Amino acid sequence: MSFTHRIVDGYDLIDLHDSLDLYTVPELKDFCWSLLKKPETKRIMLVMEDLGYIDSSGLGMLTNLHFECKQQGIQLKLASLSPESAKIFSLTKMDLTFDINQ
């Protein structure tokens, strides 16, 4: 599994591990969409300190999650970006779109 889930202070925290790519996106996407269906889900935080690689399918999934959360009034934050993740978000200017806590 490329992620783990826990609940802390009202946040659904999803710790991402290793990579977010064509092979790992489907499982994470299914899990996130199941969270969005729960009425008790109000805040989601993706913790990215252990994420070493993101490809275009990972960026696409995160973008779709961002817009779906926005439509549903669910707060989405990214936290503790690894240096690799921070570089990708900076290069693609996605750091201007997402709420990122370092």
Buried (B, 14 or more C-beta within 10 A) or exposed (E): EBBEEEEEEEBBBBBBBEBBBEEBBEEBBEBBEEBBEEEEBEBBBBBBBBBBBBBEBBBEBBBEBBEBBEEEEBBBBBBBBBEBBBEBBEEBEBBEEBEBEE
